[in-house]
Amino acid sequence: MDKKAVNEVTASFVEWVTLTQDALSENELERIMAHLEPGREPTPYVPDSGAVKRGPNLDVGDIVRVDPSKTPDVNKAAADIYAHQVGTVEKVGADFLMVKFETGPSVKFMGTTSGSKTGLYRHTPMADIAEKTTGGKGKIFEAVYFSKPGDVSEYRKFVVDQYKGKETASDTRLSYYYSGPLINYKVTKEGDLVVTLMAQGRPYPVTLNAKKGRLLYIGAISKRPSGWERDLLAIAQQKAKEGEAGE
């Protein structure tokens, strides 16, 4: 099956989840994770031990990512050209950095720190995260997660309108879908139970918080609920009839 076909099946699965599943509570998430990862408990929050942390100053060899949305005017032109690209600090001057990207010459950024003063942020390559957390292996999870709770009802309306034959906005079915190895399962400082995935197709890991967002589904990508395709077809046919009746 080609990539386009796989994406269509996944997009349909997202539709089924959105139309049929309620948001998971933290207790429900904990029960699901106990089934998916037998014997694994969430890592408890550990207060800062007072260990010395790296400061904001960047050093030669540091890997950085450009964030044009958090860049000072002096670096705006370079940040727009190399938006979201990853580079390596080659030289640290008194008030500037030289950064080498995969393509092109070294680029000068004013400032010497990580953060909004330069628009450069320390970056850990996804491959390194995978190696450290899963040994390069591990179960692949998938999740349907809306970081903004209000987006769930809007998206459900989008799907139903689509089935009814109405004109809709651009297709965003995969915007709320995440898949990848499990990086972290822990309790935050605020006491929230969260799951972090090394989400494929995203530049950085994604944290799923059932208390702050709306987590409708999480499971092993190889074991989707049986019968979901049949259920979705029935829903689509019913909504199509409703659309025809309303004309």
C-alpha positions as CSV (number, residue, x, y, z in Angstrom):
1,M,0.0,0.0,0.0
2,D,1.5,3.4,-1.0
3,K,2.0,6.3,1.4
4,K,-1.0,8.2,0.1
5,A,-3.3,5.2,0.7
6,V,-1.9,4.8,4.2
7,N,-2.5,8.4,5.0
8,E,-6.1,8.1,3.8
9,V,-6.7,5.1,6.1
10,T,-5.2,7.0,9.0
11,A,-7.2,10.1,8.2
12,S,-10.4,8.0,8.2
13,F,-9.3,6.5,11.5
14,V,-9.0,10.0,12.9
15,E,-12.5,10.8,11.7
16,W,-13.8,7.7,13.5
17,V,-12.1,8.5,16.7
18,T,-13.3,12.1,16.6
19,L,-16.9,11.2,16.0
20,T,-17.1,8.3,18.5
21,Q,-14.7,8.8,21.3
22,D,-14.9,11.1,24.4
23,A,-11.9,12.8,25.9
24,L,-9.9,10.5,28.2
25,S,-9.6,11.4,31.9
26,E,-6.3,11.1,33.6
27,N,-7.5,7.9,35.3
28,E,-8.5,6.4,32.0
29,L,-5.2,7.4,30.5
30,E,-3.4,5.6,33.3
31,R,-5.4,2.4,32.8
32,I,-4.7,2.5,29.1
33,M,-1.0,3.0,29.6
34,A,-0.9,0.1,32.1
35,H,-2.3,-2.1,29.4
36,L,0.0,-0.8,26.7
37,E,3.1,-0.8,28.9
38,P,2.6,-3.6,31.5
39,G,4.6,-3.0,34.7
40,R,5.6,0.6,33.8
41,E,4.6,3.3,36.2
42,P,4.6,7.0,35.4
43,T,7.8,8.7,36.5
44,P,7.1,10.9,39.5
45,Y,8.0,14.5,39.5
46,V,11.4,15.1,41.2
47,P,12.0,18.6,42.5
48,D,15.1,20.4,41.2
49,S,18.1,18.9,43.0
50,G,20.1,22.1,42.7
51,A,22.5,20.6,40.1
52,V,24.3,23.2,38.0
53,K,22.5,23.6,34.7
54,R,23.9,25.0,31.4
55,G,23.4,28.7,31.0
56,P,22.0,30.4,27.9
57,N,25.5,31.0,26.4
58,L,26.1,29.0,23.3
59,D,29.4,27.2,22.6
60,V,31.2,26.0,19.5
61,G,29.6,22.6,18.5
62,D,26.2,23.3,19.9
63,I,23.3,22.2,17.7
64,V,20.7,24.9,17.3
65,R,17.3,25.3,15.6
66,V,16.1,28.6,14.1
67,D,12.7,29.9,15.3
68,P,11.8,32.9,13.1
69,S,8.7,33.7,15.3
70,K,11.0,34.4,18.3
71,T,13.8,36.3,16.6
72,P,15.0,39.9,17.1
73,D,14.9,42.3,14.2
74,V,18.6,42.2,13.7
75,N,18.5,38.5,12.9
76,K,15.2,38.5,11.1
77,A,16.5,38.3,7.5
78,A,18.7,35.2,8.3
79,A,16.0,33.6,10.4
80,D,13.4,33.9,7.6
81,I,15.8,32.2,5.1
82,Y,16.8,29.4,7.5
83,A,13.4,29.1,9.3
84,H,13.2,25.9,11.5
85,Q,16.5,24.6,10.0
86,V,19.1,23.0,12.3
87,G,22.7,24.1,12.3
88,T,25.9,23.9,14.3
89,V,27.6,26.8,16.0
90,E,31.1,27.2,14.3
91,K,32.3,30.3,16.0
92,V,31.5,32.5,19.0
93,G,32.5,36.1,18.8
94,A,32.2,38.9,21.3
95,D,28.6,39.7,20.2
96,F,27.8,37.3,17.4
97,L,27.7,33.6,16.4
98,M,28.5,31.9,13.1
99,V,26.2,29.0,12.4
100,K,26.7,26.4,9.7
101,F,23.6,24.8,8.2
102,E,23.5,21.7,5.9
103,T,23.4,23.9,2.8
104,G,25.0,27.2,2.0
105,P,27.7,29.3,3.8
106,S,28.1,29.9,7.5
107,V,25.5,32.5,8.7
108,K,26.1,35.3,11.2
109,F,23.6,35.8,14.0
110,M,24.0,38.7,16.4
111,G,24.0,37.7,20.0
112,T,25.7,34.8,21.8
113,T,22.9,33.1,23.7
114,S,20.1,30.6,23.1
115,G,16.6,32.1,23.1
116,S,14.8,35.1,21.9
117,K,17.9,37.3,21.9
118,T,19.2,35.4,18.9
119,G,16.3,33.3,17.6
120,L,18.5,30.2,18.0
121,Y,17.4,27.4,20.4
122,R,19.4,24.4,21.5
123,H,18.2,21.3,19.6
124,T,18.5,17.6,20.2
125,P,18.1,15.6,17.0
126,M,15.2,13.2,17.0
127,A,17.4,10.3,16.2
128,D,19.4,10.9,19.4
129,I,16.2,11.1,21.4
130,A,15.0,7.8,20.0
131,E,18.3,6.1,20.7
132,K,18.4,7.3,24.3
133,T,14.8,6.5,25.1
134,T,14.1,3.4,23.1
135,G,17.5,2.1,22.1
136,G,16.4,2.8,18.5
137,K,13.6,0.3,18.9
138,G,10.3,0.2,20.7
139,K,6.5,0.1,20.2
140,I,5.0,2.7,18.0
141,F,2.1,4.6,19.5
142,E,-0.6,6.7,17.8
143,A,-2.8,9.3,19.4
144,V,-5.5,11.7,18.4
145,Y,-5.1,14.9,20.5
146,F,-6.5,18.4,20.4
147,S,-4.3,20.8,22.4
148,K,-7.2,23.3,22.3
149,P,-10.3,21.8,23.8
150,G,-12.6,23.9,21.6
151,D,-11.2,22.5,18.4
152,V,-12.9,19.1,19.0
153,S,-16.4,20.3,18.3
154,E,-15.3,22.4,15.3
155,Y,-13.6,19.4,13.8
156,R,-16.6,17.1,14.4
157,K,-18.7,19.6,12.5
158,F,-16.2,19.7,9.7
159,V,-16.4,15.9,9.3
160,V,-20.2,15.7,9.5
161,D,-20.5,18.5,6.9
162,Q,-18.2,16.6,4.7
163,Y,-20.4,13.5,4.9
164,K,-23.5,15.6,4.2
165,G,-21.9,16.8,0.9
166,K,-21.4,20.4,2.1
167,E,-18.4,22.5,1.0
168,T,-15.8,22.5,3.8
169,A,-12.6,24.2,4.6
170,S,-9.2,22.6,3.8
171,D,-8.7,19.1,5.1
172,T,-7.0,19.0,8.5
173,R,-7.6,15.4,9.4
174,L,-4.0,14.6,10.2
175,S,-3.3,17.8,12.1
176,Y,-4.5,16.2,15.3
177,Y,-2.8,12.8,14.7
178,Y,0.5,11.8,16.2
179,S,2.5,8.6,16.0
180,G,5.9,7.5,17.2
181,P,7.9,5.9,20.0
182,L,7.1,6.7,23.6
183,I,9.7,9.1,25.0
184,N,8.3,9.8,28.4
185,Y,5.4,8.9,30.7
186,K,5.4,11.0,33.8
187,V,3.8,13.3,36.4
188,T,4.6,17.0,35.9
189,K,5.4,19.6,38.5
190,E,1.8,20.6,38.4
191,G,0.7,17.0,39.1
192,D,-0.6,16.4,35.5
193,L,-0.2,12.9,34.0
194,V,1.4,13.3,30.5
195,V,2.7,11.2,27.7
196,T,5.4,12.4,25.3
197,L,5.8,10.9,21.9
198,M,8.7,11.3,19.4
199,A,6.1,12.3,16.9
200,Q,6.9,11.4,13.3
201,G,6.7,14.3,10.8
202,R,7.1,16.8,13.6
203,P,10.4,18.7,14.3
204,Y,10.2,18.0,18.0
205,P,8.5,15.7,20.5
206,V,4.9,16.2,21.4
207,T,3.5,16.0,24.9
208,L,-0.1,14.9,25.4
209,N,-1.8,16.3,28.5
210,A,-5.3,14.9,29.2
211,K,-6.0,17.7,31.6
212,K,-5.1,20.7,29.5
213,G,-6.1,19.3,26.1
214,R,-8.5,16.7,24.7
215,L,-6.9,13.3,24.3
216,L,-9.4,11.2,22.4
217,Y,-7.3,8.1,21.7
218,I,-3.9,6.6,22.4
219,G,-2.9,3.1,21.5
220,A,-0.4,0.8,19.7
221,I,-0.4,1.7,16.0
222,S,-0.6,-2.0,15.1
223,K,-3.7,-2.7,17.2
224,R,-6.5,-0.4,16.3
225,P,-10.0,-1.2,17.6
226,S,-11.7,-3.9,15.5
227,G,-14.7,-2.8,13.5
228,W,-13.8,0.9,13.4
229,E,-14.0,1.0,9.6
230,R,-17.5,-0.6,9.6
231,D,-18.7,1.9,12.2
232,L,-17.3,4.8,10.2
233,L,-19.0,3.7,7.0
234,A,-22.4,3.4,8.8
235,I,-21.9,6.9,10.2
236,A,-21.0,8.3,6.8
237,Q,-24.0,6.7,5.1
238,Q,-26.4,8.0,7.8
239,K,-25.0,11.6,7.5
240,A,-25.2,11.4,3.7
241,K,-28.9,10.5,4.0
242,E,-29.5,13.4,6.3
243,G,-27.7,15.7,3.9
244,E,-29.9,14.5,1.0
245,A,-33.1,14.9,3.1
246,G,-32.1,18.5,3.9
247,E,-31.7,19.6,0.3
